[in-house]
Amino acid sequence: MKKVLFATTALVATAGVAAADVTFGGYGRFGVIYSSAAGANGIAQTFGDDGTGDSSVDITSRFRLQIDATAESDAGVTFGARVRIEQENDEIFGPPAGDGSYNSTGINAPRFFARSGGLEVGVGNIFGALEFMPGMYPIDLGLTGLQYEYTPYQYGGDFYDSDGAGAASTNNAVEVMYSAGDLSVHVSASDGPNERVAAYVAYAWNGWKFALGGQDSNSASDTELAASAGGNIGPAFVSLAWADNGTNGDQFTLAARFDVGAATNIEAYISDADTIFGTPTQNTGYGIDFNHDLGGGTSLRGGVAKLFAGHTVADLGVRFNF
């Protein structure tokens, strides 16, 4: 890997760019995923379970290669771009028919940025203020996320799309991120198909981080307000987050993570929502997992969750970072 990075950097430098760099990173994961009611197609896809079908156990996998290219001007401003190459057999947002044939492949739309000190401006496939807000992803459940129902804002805002154009498809997506000491601010905007302006401000104090966010959008089902607080209570990290998702109602998520040994931690959550992606919920969602470090960037991961729809999903497998 180091040889590849050195050669790539050398090629860029010989093109007349000083202080340029191209780095590669990412992860792979593979294992099994289970659903007690995998949907009418009988496939235990993430976000593909409608709770009406039979139980199913299937193979799940993802490979993600991230490429970051940067160059630094004489004035010390860093310019760069990020893209990902990704393929998986359980894409979380598709296909709508849920026939199991969808595989996300190829290079996604890039995110371009300019950074100096604590200020960064990004355009294209932006991160999105609400997506990046502390507390929206308090844990990373199991091997696959197990439908991410613990994410309070329910993707009612712009986010970095790993296998598509994301907000870059609007041609006018921009964000400004600033941090100074314990304070951080993030503002993002895009002009379609949902015209959005979102922002959050976060402050770290005495080992805790507090965040407050809001958004103005022409979509009634987009997130309007969000708040979170996270910090350590004894040996556990605890997070409480809330989002007002417009016509989709409110969602609250309480999550925790704690070590049970030198190489193992456990995560858990409980969440209550009026709807999940517009579908009324009849149950409280909850889940628990374990992550065991195998060394060298590898880990054994697994989890189980009871979804808002009432059925159970679980996964188990290996992840390796590179």
KOLPADO-711909 format. One record per residue: residue number from 1; z, x, y of N, C-alpha, C in turn. Coordinates in steps of 0.1 Angstrom, whole numbers, padded with zeros to 4 digits. Example, Ala and Ser with C-alpha at 12.3 -4.5 7.8 and 13.67 -1.06 7.14 Angstrom:
BEGIN
PT   seq    n_pz    n_px    n_py   ca_pz   ca_px   ca_py    c_pz    c_px    c_py
PT     1    0078    0132   -0057    0078    0123   -0045    0078    0132   -0033
PT     2    0071    0128   -0022    0071    0137   -0011    0079    0129    0000
This chain:
BEGIN
PT   seq    n_pz    n_px    n_py   ca_pz   ca_px   ca_py    c_pz    c_px    c_py
PT     1    0000    0008   -0012    0000    0000    0000    0000    0009    0012
PT     2    0008    0019    0013    0009    0028    0024   -0005    0035    0027
PT     3   -0012    0038    0016   -0025    0045    0018   -0035    0035    0024
PT     4   -0034    0022    0019   -0043    0012    0025   -0040    0010    0040
PT     5   -0028    0010    0043   -0024    0008    0057   -0028    0019    0066
PT     6   -0027    0032    0061   -0030    0044    0068   -0045    0044    0070
PT     7   -0053    0041    0060   -0067    0041    0061   -0072    0031    0071
PT     8   -0067    0019    0070   -0071    0008    0079   -0068    0012    0093
PT     9   -0056    0017    0096   -0052    0021    0109   -0061    0032    0115
PT    10   -0065    0041    0106   -0073    0052    0110   -0087    0047    0114
PT    11   -0092    0038    0106   -0106    0032    0110   -0105    0025    0123
PT    12   -0095    0018    0126   -0094    0011    0139   -0093    0021    0150
PT    13   -0085    0032    0148   -0083    0041    0158   -0096    0049    0162
PT    14   -0104    0052    0151   -0116    0059    0154   -0126    0050    0162
PT    15   -0124    0037    0162   -0133    0028    0170   -0129    0029    0185
PT    16   -0120    0037    0189   -0117    0039    0203   -0105    0032    0208
PT    17   -0097    0027    0199   -0085    0020    0203   -0072    0028    0200
PT    18   -0064    0031    0210   -0052    0039    0208   -0041    0029    0204
PT    19   -0031    0035    0196   -0019    0027    0193   -0023    0014    0186
PT    20   -0033    0014    0177   -0036    0002    0170   -0031    0002    0156
PT    21   -0029   -0010    0150   -0023   -0011    0137   -0027   -0023    0130
PT    22   -0030   -0023    0117   -0032   -0034    0109   -0023   -0034    0097
PT    23   -0015   -0044    0095   -0005   -0044    0084   -0008   -0056    0075
PT    24   -0005   -0054    0062   -0006   -0064    0052    0007   -0068    0046
PT    25    0010   -0080    0043    0022   -0084    0037    0021   -0098    0031
PT    26    0031   -0103    0025    0031   -0117    0020    0039   -0118    0008
PT    27    0036   -0128   -0001    0043   -0130   -0013    0035   -0137   -0023
PT    28    0039   -0137   -0036    0033   -0145   -0046    0045   -0152   -0053
PT    29    0042   -0164   -0059    0052   -0171   -0066    0045   -0179   -0078
PT    30    0052   -0180   -0089    0047   -0188   -0100    0059   -0193   -0108
PT    31    0057   -0204   -0114    0067   -0210   -0123    0063   -0224   -0127
PT    32    0073   -0233   -0129    0071   -0246   -0134    0077   -0256   -0124
PT    33    0071   -0268   -0122    0077   -0278   -0114    0077   -0291   -0121
PT    34    0088   -0299   -0119    0090   -0311   -0127    0092   -0323   -0117
PT    35    0088   -0334   -0121    0091   -0347   -0114    0094   -0358   -0124
PT    36    0104   -0365   -0121    0108   -0376   -0130    0098   -0388   -0128
PT    37    0090   -0388   -0117    0080   -0399   -0115    0070   -0392   -0106
PT    38    0060   -0386   -0112    0051   -0377   -0106    0040   -0383   -0098
PT    39    0040   -0397   -0097    0029   -0403   -0090    0019   -0409   -0100
PT    40    0010   -0417   -0095    0001   -0424   -0104   -0008   -0414   -0111
PT    41   -0011   -0402   -0105   -0019   -0392   -0112   -0012   -0385   -0123
PT    42    0001   -0386   -0123    0009   -0379   -0133    0011   -0364   -0131
PT    43    0008   -0360   -0119    0009   -0345   -0115    0020   -0343   -0106
PT    44    0029   -0333   -0109    0040   -0330   -0101    0037   -0321   -0090
PT    45    0028   -0326   -0080    0025   -0319   -0069    0036   -0320   -0058
PT    46    0038   -0309   -0050    0047   -0310   -0039    0041   -0320   -0029
PT    47    0049   -0329   -0024    0045   -0340   -0015    0035   -0349   -0022
PT    48    0032   -0348   -0035    0023   -0357   -0041    0029   -0367   -0050
PT    49    0043   -0368   -0050    0050   -0377   -0059    0053   -0390   -0051
PT    50    0047   -0401   -0056    0050   -0414   -0049    0061   -0422   -0057
PT    51    0066   -0416   -0068    0077   -0423   -0075    0073   -0435   -0083
PT    52    0060   -0436   -0086    0055   -0447   -0094    0050   -0443   -0108
PT    53    0048   -0430   -0111    0043   -0426   -0123    0053   -0422   -0133
PT    54    0048   -0415   -0144    0056   -0410   -0155    0061   -0396   -0151
PT    55    0071   -0391   -0158    0076   -0377   -0156    0065   -0367   -0160
PT    56    0066   -0355   -0154    0056   -0345   -0156    0062   -0331   -0154
PT    57    0057   -0322   -0161    0061   -0308   -0159    0047   -0300   -0158
PT    58    0046   -0293   -0147    0033   -0286   -0145    0036   -0271   -0140
PT    59    0025   -0263   -0141    0026   -0250   -0135    0024   -0250   -0120
PT    60    0032   -0243   -0113    0030   -0242   -0098    0028   -0227   -0095
PT    61    0020   -0225   -0085    0017   -0211   -0080    0012   -0210   -0066
PT    62    0015   -0199   -0060    0009   -0196   -0046    0008   -0181   -0045
PT    63   -0003   -0177   -0038   -0005   -0164   -0034   -0008   -0164   -0019
PT    64    0000   -0156   -0011   -0002   -0156    0003   -0003   -0141    0008
PT    65   -0014   -0138    0014   -0016   -0125    0020   -0017   -0126    0035
PT    66   -0008   -0120    0042   -0008   -0121    0057   -0013   -0108    0063
PT    67   -0022   -0110    0073   -0027   -0098    0080   -0024   -0099    0094
PT    68   -0017   -0089    0099   -0014   -0088    0114   -0020   -0075    0120
PT    69   -0028   -0078    0130   -0035   -0067    0137   -0031   -0066    0151
PT    70   -0027   -0055    0156   -0022   -0053    0169   -0027   -0040    0176
PT    71   -0028   -0041    0189   -0032   -0029    0197   -0023   -0029    0210
PT    72   -0019   -0017    0214   -0010   -0016    0226   -0018   -0010    0238
PT    73   -0017   -0016    0249   -0024   -0011    0261   -0015    0000    0267
PT    74   -0021    0007    0276   -0014    0018    0283   -0002    0013    0291
PT    75   -0002    0001    0295    0009   -0005    0302    0020   -0010    0293
PT    76    0018   -0008    0280    0028   -0012    0270    0028   -0027    0265
PT    77    0017   -0034    0269    0015   -0048    0264    0009   -0047    0250
PT    78    0015   -0055    0241    0009   -0055    0227    0000   -0068    0226
PT    79   -0012   -0066    0222   -0021   -0077    0219   -0024   -0077    0204
PT    80   -0025   -0089    0199   -0026   -0090    0184   -0031   -0104    0179
PT    81   -0032   -0104    0166   -0036   -0117    0160   -0031   -0117    0145
PT    82   -0029   -0129    0140   -0024   -0131    0127   -0032   -0141    0119
PT    83   -0036   -0137    0107   -0043   -0147    0098   -0036   -0146    0084
PT    84   -0039   -0156    0076   -0034   -0156    0062   -0045   -0160    0053
PT    85   -0045   -0154    0041   -0054   -0157    0030   -0044   -0163    0020
PT    86   -0047   -0176    0016   -0037   -0183    0007   -0045   -0191   -0003
PT    87   -0039   -0191   -0015   -0044   -0200   -0026   -0032   -0205   -0033
PT    88   -0032   -0218   -0036   -0021   -0224   -0043   -0026   -0237   -0051
PT    89   -0019   -0241   -0061   -0023   -0253   -0068   -0014   -0265   -0065
PT    90   -0006   -0264   -0055    0003   -0276   -0051    0004   -0277   -0036
PT    91   -0008   -0277   -0030   -0008   -0278   -0015    0000   -0290   -0010
PT    92    0008   -0288    0000    0018   -0298    0003    0012   -0309    0011
PT    93    0001   -0308    0017   -0005   -0319    0025   -0018   -0324    0019
PT    94   -0020   -0322    0006   -0033   -0328    0001   -0034   -0326   -0014
PT    95   -0044   -0332   -0020   -0053   -0342   -0014   -0047   -0355   -0013
PT    96   -0052   -0364   -0003   -0046   -0377   -0002   -0046   -0385   -0015
PT    97   -0057   -0383   -0023   -0058   -0390   -0036   -0049   -0385   -0046
PT    98   -0044   -0373   -0044   -0034   -0367   -0054   -0040   -0365   -0068
PT    99   -0053   -0360   -0069   -0059   -0359   -0082   -0057   -0345   -0088
PT   100   -0050   -0336   -0080   -0047   -0323   -0086   -0058   -0313   -0085
PT   101   -0069   -0317   -0078   -0081   -0308   -0078   -0080   -0299   -0066
PT   102   -0071   -0301   -0057   -0071   -0293   -0044   -0065   -0280   -0046
PT   103   -0072   -0270   -0041   -0067   -0256   -0040   -0071   -0250   -0027
PT   104   -0061   -0246   -0019   -0063   -0241   -0006   -0067   -0226   -0007
PT   105   -0079   -0223   -0002   -0084   -0209   -0004   -0091   -0205    0009
PT   106   -0090   -0192    0013   -0097   -0187    0024   -0088   -0182    0035
PT   107   -0094   -0179    0046   -0086   -0174    0058   -0084   -0185    0067
PT   108   -0072   -0187    0072   -0069   -0197    0081   -0073   -0193    0095
PT   109   -0072   -0203    0104   -0075   -0200    0118   -0064   -0190    0124
PT   110   -0069   -0181    0132   -0059   -0170    0137   -0050   -0175    0148
PT   111   -0039   -0169    0149   -0030   -0170    0161   -0031   -0157    0169
PT   112   -0036   -0158    0181   -0037   -0146    0190   -0025   -0146    0199
PT   113   -0020   -0134    0203   -0009   -0133    0212   -0009   -0121    0220
PT   114   -0001   -0121    0231    0002   -0110    0239    0017   -0109    0241
PT   115    0023   -0097    0239    0037   -0096    0240    0041   -0084    0248
PT   116    0052   -0086    0256    0058   -0075    0264    0072   -0078    0266
PT   117    0081   -0069    0261    0095   -0072    0261    0099   -0084    0254
PT   118    0106   -0093    0260    0111   -0105    0254    0101   -0117    0256
PT   119    0090   -0115    0262    0080   -0125    0265    0068   -0124    0256
PT   120    0064   -0136    0250    0052   -0136    0242    0044   -0149    0245
PT   121    0031   -0147    0246    0022   -0159    0248    0012   -0159    0237
PT   122    0012   -0171    0230    0003   -0173    0219   -0007   -0184    0221
PT   123   -0019   -0182    0215   -0029   -0193    0216   -0036   -0194    0202
PT   124   -0042   -0206    0200   -0049   -0208    0188   -0041   -0216    0178
PT   125   -0039   -0210    0166   -0031   -0216    0155   -0016   -0213    0158
PT   126   -0011   -0220    0168    0003   -0216    0173    0014   -0220    0163
PT   127    0025   -0214    0165    0037   -0217    0157    0042   -0231    0160
PT   128    0042   -0235    0173    0048   -0248    0177    0063   -0247    0179
PT   129    0067   -0253    0190    0081   -0252    0194    0090   -0259    0185
PT   130    0087   -0271    0180    0096   -0278    0171    0096   -0272    0158
PT   131    0085   -0267    0153    0084   -0260    0140    0093   -0248    0140
PT   132    0093   -0241    0151    0100   -0228    0152    0115   -0230    0156
PT   133    0119   -0242    0159    0132   -0245    0165    0143   -0242    0154
PT   134    0154   -0235    0157    0165   -0233    0148    0170   -0246    0142
PT   135    0172   -0246    0129    0178   -0258    0123    0168   -0267    0116
PT   136    0155   -0265    0119    0144   -0274    0113    0142   -0269    0098
PT   137    0144   -0257    0095    0143   -0252    0081    0156   -0245    0078
PT   138    0167   -0252    0076    0180   -0245    0074    0181   -0238    0061
PT   139    0173   -0241    0051    0173   -0235    0038    0158   -0234    0033
PT   140    0156   -0228    0022    0143   -0227    0016    0146   -0231    0001
PT   141    0145   -0244   -0002    0150   -0249   -0015    0142   -0245   -0027
PT   142    0148   -0239   -0037    0142   -0236   -0049    0130   -0226   -0047
PT   143    0120   -0228   -0056    0108   -0219   -0056    0098   -0224   -0046
PT   144    0096   -0238   -0045    0085   -0243   -0037    0090   -0251   -0024
PT   145    0103   -0253   -0022    0107   -0261   -0011    0110   -0275   -0015
PT   146    0105   -0279   -0027    0108   -0293   -0033    0106   -0304   -0023
PT   147    0095   -0304   -0016    0090   -0314   -0007    0096   -0313    0007
PT   148    0105   -0304    0010    0110   -0301    0023    0115   -0313    0030
PT   149    0121   -0322    0023    0127   -0334    0029    0139   -0331    0038
PT   150    0144   -0319    0038    0155   -0315    0046    0150   -0311    0060
PT   151    0137   -0311    0063    0132   -0307    0076    0132   -0319    0085
PT   152    0142   -0320    0095    0144   -0333    0102    0132   -0337    0110
PT   153    0124   -0328    0116    0114   -0333    0125    0101   -0338    0118
PT   154    0101   -0337    0105    0090   -0343    0096    0076   -0339    0101
PT   155    0075   -0327    0106    0061   -0322    0110    0055   -0331    0121
PT   156    0064   -0337    0129    0059   -0345    0140    0056   -0337    0153
PT   157    0049   -0326    0151    0046   -0317    0162    0037   -0306    0157
PT   158    0033   -0297    0166    0024   -0286    0162    0031   -0276    0153
PT   159    0023   -0271    0143    0029   -0260    0135    0018   -0251    0130
PT   160    0022   -0239    0126    0012   -0229    0121    0007   -0233    0108
PT   161   -0006   -0235    0107   -0012   -0240    0095   -0017   -0228    0086
PT   162   -0011   -0226    0075   -0014   -0215    0066   -0028   -0215    0060
PT   163   -0034   -0227    0059   -0047   -0228    0052   -0057   -0237    0060
PT   164   -0055   -0238    0073   -0064   -0246    0081   -0065   -0241    0095
PT   165   -0069   -0250    0104   -0070   -0246    0118   -0058   -0249    0126
PT   166   -0049   -0258    0121   -0037   -0262    0129   -0041   -0267    0143
PT   167   -0033   -0264    0152   -0035   -0268    0166   -0047   -0260    0172
PT   168   -0052   -0250    0165   -0064   -0243    0170   -0076   -0252    0170
PT   169   -0076   -0262    0162   -0088   -0271    0162   -0089   -0279    0175
PT   170   -0079   -0279    0184   -0080   -0286    0196   -0087   -0278    0207
PT   171   -0089   -0265    0204   -0095   -0255    0214   -0085   -0252    0226
PT   172   -0075   -0260    0227   -0065   -0258    0238   -0051   -0259    0233
PT   173   -0046   -0249    0226   -0033   -0248    0221   -0027   -0235    0225
PT   174   -0015   -0236    0232   -0009   -0225    0238    0006   -0226    0237
PT   175    0013   -0215    0236    0028   -0215    0236    0033   -0202    0243
PT   176    0045   -0204    0248    0052   -0193    0255    0066   -0192    0249
PT   177    0069   -0180    0245    0082   -0177    0239    0089   -0166    0247
PT   178    0102   -0168    0249    0110   -0159    0257    0124   -0158    0252
PT   179    0128   -0145    0250    0142   -0143    0246    0148   -0132    0254
PT   180    0161   -0134    0258    0169   -0124    0265    0183   -0125    0261
PT   181    0188   -0115    0253    0201   -0116    0248    0203   -0127    0239
PT   182    0213   -0136    0242    0216   -0147    0233    0208   -0160    0236
PT   183    0199   -0159    0246    0191   -0171    0250    0177   -0169    0245
PT   184    0171   -0180    0240    0157   -0181    0236    0151   -0194    0240
PT   185    0139   -0194    0245    0131   -0205    0249    0117   -0205    0243
PT   186    0113   -0217    0239    0099   -0218    0233    0093   -0231    0239
PT   187    0081   -0229    0245    0073   -0241    0250    0059   -0240    0243
PT   188    0055   -0251    0238    0041   -0252    0233    0034   -0264    0237
PT   189    0020   -0264    0237    0012   -0275    0242   -0001   -0275    0235
PT   190   -0006   -0287    0232   -0020   -0288    0226   -0026   -0301    0231
PT   191   -0039   -0303    0230   -0045   -0314    0237   -0052   -0324    0228
PT   192   -0050   -0323    0215   -0056   -0333    0206   -0056   -0329    0191
PT   193   -0057   -0338    0182   -0059   -0353    0185   -0046   -0359    0191
PT   194   -0034   -0353    0188   -0022   -0357    0195   -0019   -0348    0207
PT   195   -0019   -0353    0219   -0016   -0345    0230   -0001   -0343    0231
PT   196    0003   -0330    0230    0017   -0327    0228    0021   -0316    0238
PT   197    0033   -0318    0244    0040   -0307    0251    0054   -0307    0245
PT   198    0058   -0296    0239    0072   -0295    0233    0079   -0283    0237
PT   199    0092   -0283    0237    0100   -0272    0241    0114   -0273    0234
PT   200    0120   -0261    0232    0134   -0260    0229    0140   -0249    0236
PT   201    0153   -0250    0237    0161   -0239    0243    0173   -0237    0233
PT   202    0176   -0224    0229    0186   -0221    0220    0195   -0210    0225
PT   203    0208   -0211    0222    0218   -0201    0227    0227   -0198    0215
PT   204    0229   -0185    0214    0239   -0180    0204    0252   -0177    0210
PT   205    0263   -0182    0204    0276   -0180    0210    0286   -0179    0198
PT   206    0294   -0168    0198    0305   -0166    0189    0301   -0168    0174
PT   207    0289   -0163    0171    0284   -0164    0157    0277   -0177    0154
PT   208    0276   -0186    0163    0269   -0199    0161    0256   -0199    0170
PT   209    0246   -0207    0166    0234   -0209    0174    0232   -0224    0176
PT   210    0231   -0228    0189    0229   -0242    0192    0215   -0243    0198
PT   211    0208   -0254    0195    0194   -0256    0200    0192   -0271    0204
PT   212    0184   -0273    0214    0181   -0286    0219    0166   -0286    0222
PT   213    0158   -0296    0216    0144   -0296    0218    0139   -0310    0222
PT   214    0127   -0311    0227    0121   -0323    0231    0106   -0322    0231
PT   215    0100   -0334    0231    0085   -0334    0230    0080   -0346    0237
PT   216    0069   -0345    0245    0061   -0356    0250    0048   -0356    0243
PT   217    0044   -0367    0237    0032   -0369    0229    0026   -0382    0230
PT   218    0013   -0383    0228    0006   -0396    0229    0007   -0403    0215
PT   219    0014   -0398    0205    0016   -0404    0193    0030   -0410    0192
PT   220    0031   -0423    0189    0045   -0429    0189    0053   -0424    0177
PT   221    0047   -0419    0167    0054   -0414    0155    0058   -0399    0156
PT   222    0054   -0392    0166    0058   -0378    0168    0073   -0377    0172
PT   223    0078   -0366    0169    0092   -0363    0173    0094   -0363    0188
PT   224    0105   -0369    0192    0108   -0370    0207    0119   -0361    0211
PT   225    0130   -0361    0203    0141   -0352    0206    0147   -0346    0193
PT   226    0153   -0334    0194    0159   -0328    0183    0171   -0319    0187
PT   227    0180   -0317    0179    0192   -0309    0182    0197   -0303    0169
PT   228    0203   -0291    0170    0209   -0284    0158    0220   -0275    0162
PT   229    0228   -0272    0152    0239   -0262    0154    0241   -0255    0140
PT   230    0242   -0242    0140    0244   -0235    0128    0252   -0223    0129
PT   231    0261   -0220    0120    0269   -0208    0120    0278   -0207    0107
PT   232    0286   -0197    0107    0294   -0194    0095    0307   -0201    0096
PT   233    0311   -0208    0085    0324   -0213    0083    0330   -0207    0070
PT   234    0339   -0197    0072    0343   -0189    0060    0332   -0182    0054
PT   235    0330   -0183    0041    0319   -0176    0034    0305   -0183    0035
PT   236    0305   -0195    0040    0293   -0203    0040    0286   -0203    0054
PT   237    0273   -0203    0054    0265   -0206    0066    0262   -0221    0065
PT   238    0265   -0228    0076    0264   -0243    0077    0255   -0246    0088
PT   239    0246   -0256    0086    0237   -0261    0096    0237   -0276    0097
PT   240    0237   -0282    0109    0236   -0296    0111    0225   -0298    0121
PT   241    0215   -0306    0117    0203   -0308    0126    0199   -0323    0126
PT   242    0194   -0327    0137    0190   -0341    0139    0177   -0342    0147
PT   243    0169   -0352    0143    0156   -0354    0151    0154   -0369    0153
PT   244    0149   -0373    0164    0145   -0386    0168    0130   -0386    0166
PT   245    0124   -0392    0155    0110   -0391    0152    0102   -0403    0157
PT   246    0106   -0408    0168    0098   -0419    0174    0099   -0432    0166
PT   247    0088   -0438    0163    0087   -0450    0155    0091   -0447    0140
PT   248    0092   -0434    0136    0096   -0431    0123    0111   -0430    0122
PT   249    0118   -0432    0133    0133   -0433    0132    0139   -0419    0132
PT   250    0152   -0419    0130    0160   -0407    0130    0162   -0401    0116
PT   251    0165   -0387    0117    0169   -0380    0104    0179   -0370    0107
PT   252    0190   -0370    0099    0201   -0360    0100    0200   -0352    0087
PT   253    0203   -0339    0088    0203   -0330    0077    0215   -0321    0078
PT   254    0224   -0320    0068    0235   -0311    0067    0231   -0301    0056
PT   255    0231   -0288    0058    0227   -0278    0048    0237   -0267    0049
PT   256    0238   -0260    0037    0247   -0248    0036    0242   -0238    0027
PT   257    0246   -0226    0029    0242   -0215    0020    0254   -0205    0019
PT   258    0257   -0201    0006    0268   -0192    0004    0265   -0183   -0008
PT   259    0271   -0171   -0007    0269   -0161   -0018    0279   -0164   -0029
PT   260    0274   -0162   -0042    0283   -0163   -0053    0284   -0150   -0061
PT   261    0279   -0140   -0055    0279   -0127   -0061    0271   -0117   -0052
PT   262    0270   -0105   -0056    0263   -0095   -0048    0248   -0098   -0048
PT   263    0242   -0105   -0058    0228   -0107   -0058    0223   -0121   -0059
PT   264    0233   -0131   -0058    0230   -0145   -0060    0235   -0153   -0048
PT   265    0228   -0163   -0043    0233   -0172   -0034    0228   -0186   -0038
PT   266    0236   -0196   -0033    0233   -0210   -0036    0231   -0217   -0023
PT   267    0221   -0226   -0022    0218   -0235   -0011    0219   -0249   -0015
PT   268    0223   -0258   -0005    0224   -0272   -0008    0222   -0280    0005
PT   269    0218   -0292    0004    0216   -0301    0016    0218   -0315    0012
PT   270    0221   -0323    0022    0222   -0337    0021    0215   -0343    0034
PT   271    0207   -0353    0032    0199   -0357    0044    0198   -0373    0044
PT   272    0198   -0378    0056    0196   -0393    0057    0185   -0395    0067
PT   273    0176   -0404    0064    0165   -0407    0073    0161   -0422    0073
PT   274    0157   -0427    0084    0152   -0441    0084    0139   -0442    0077
PT   275    0130   -0433    0078    0117   -0433    0071    0114   -0418    0068
PT   276    0105   -0416    0058    0100   -0403    0055    0085   -0404    0056
PT   277    0079   -0398    0067    0065   -0398    0070    0060   -0413    0071
PT   278    0069   -0421    0077    0065   -0435    0080    0069   -0445    0069
PT   279    0073   -0440    0057    0077   -0449    0046    0092   -0451    0046
PT   280    0097   -0463    0047    0111   -0466    0048    0119   -0460    0036
PT   281    0130   -0454    0038    0138   -0448    0027    0149   -0458    0023
PT   282    0152   -0457    0010    0163   -0465    0005    0174   -0457   -0001
PT   283    0173   -0444    0000    0183   -0435   -0007    0186   -0424    0003
PT   284    0197   -0417    0000    0200   -0405    0007    0194   -0393   -0001
PT   285    0188   -0384    0005    0182   -0372   -0002    0192   -0361   -0002
PT   286    0192   -0354   -0013    0200   -0342   -0015    0195   -0332   -0025
PT   287    0199   -0320   -0025    0194   -0310   -0034    0203   -0298   -0034
PT   288    0201   -0289   -0044    0208   -0277   -0046    0199   -0267   -0053
PT   289    0201   -0254   -0050    0193   -0244   -0057    0201   -0231   -0059
PT   290    0194   -0221   -0065    0200   -0208   -0066    0188   -0198   -0063
PT   291    0192   -0186   -0058    0183   -0175   -0056    0189   -0162   -0061
PT   292    0184   -0156   -0071    0189   -0144   -0077    0180   -0132   -0074
PT   293    0185   -0122   -0067    0177   -0110   -0063    0176   -0101   -0075
PT   294    0163   -0099   -0079    0161   -0090   -0091    0158   -0075   -0086
PT   295    0158   -0073   -0073    0155   -0060   -0068    0140   -0058   -0065
PT   296    0137   -0048   -0056    0123   -0045   -0053    0115   -0056   -0047
PT   297    0122   -0065   -0040    0115   -0076   -0034    0112   -0088   -0044
PT   298    0117   -0088   -0056    0115   -0099   -0065    0128   -0107   -0066
PT   299    0126   -0120   -0070    0137   -0129   -0071    0134   -0140   -0081
PT   300    0144   -0145   -0088    0144   -0156   -0097    0149   -0168   -0089
PT   301    0142   -0179   -0088    0146   -0190   -0079    0144   -0203   -0087
PT   302    0152   -0213   -0084    0151   -0226   -0090    0159   -0236   -0082
PT   303    0156   -0249   -0083    0163   -0259   -0076    0160   -0273   -0081
PT   304    0168   -0282   -0077    0166   -0296   -0080    0170   -0305   -0068
PT   305    0162   -0316   -0066    0165   -0324   -0055    0162   -0339   -0059
PT   306    0171   -0347   -0053    0169   -0362   -0054    0162   -0366   -0041
PT   307    0150   -0371   -0042    0142   -0375   -0030    0145   -0388   -0025
PT   308    0141   -0391   -0012    0143   -0403   -0006    0137   -0415   -0014
PT   309    0126   -0412   -0021    0120   -0423   -0029    0128   -0427   -0041
PT   310    0138   -0418   -0045    0147   -0421   -0056    0145   -0414   -0068
PT   311    0134   -0406   -0070    0132   -0398   -0082    0136   -0384   -0080
PT   312    0136   -0376   -0090    0141   -0362   -0091    0129   -0353   -0092
PT   313    0130   -0342   -0085    0121   -0331   -0086    0129   -0318   -0088
PT   314    0123   -0308   -0096    0129   -0296   -0099    0119   -0285   -0101
PT   315    0123   -0272   -0098    0113   -0261   -0101    0121   -0249   -0105
PT   316    0114   -0240   -0111    0120   -0227   -0116    0109   -0217   -0117
PT   317    0111   -0205   -0111    0101   -0194   -0112    0105   -0182   -0106
PT   318    0095   -0173   -0104    0097   -0160   -0098    0089   -0159   -0085
PT   319    0095   -0152   -0075    0088   -0149   -0063    0089   -0134   -0061
PT   320    0077   -0128   -0057    0077   -0113   -0053    0071   -0111   -0040
PT   321    0079   -0105   -0031    0074   -0102   -0017    0067   -0088   -0017
PT   322    0057   -0086   -0009    0051   -0073   -0008    0047   -0071    0007
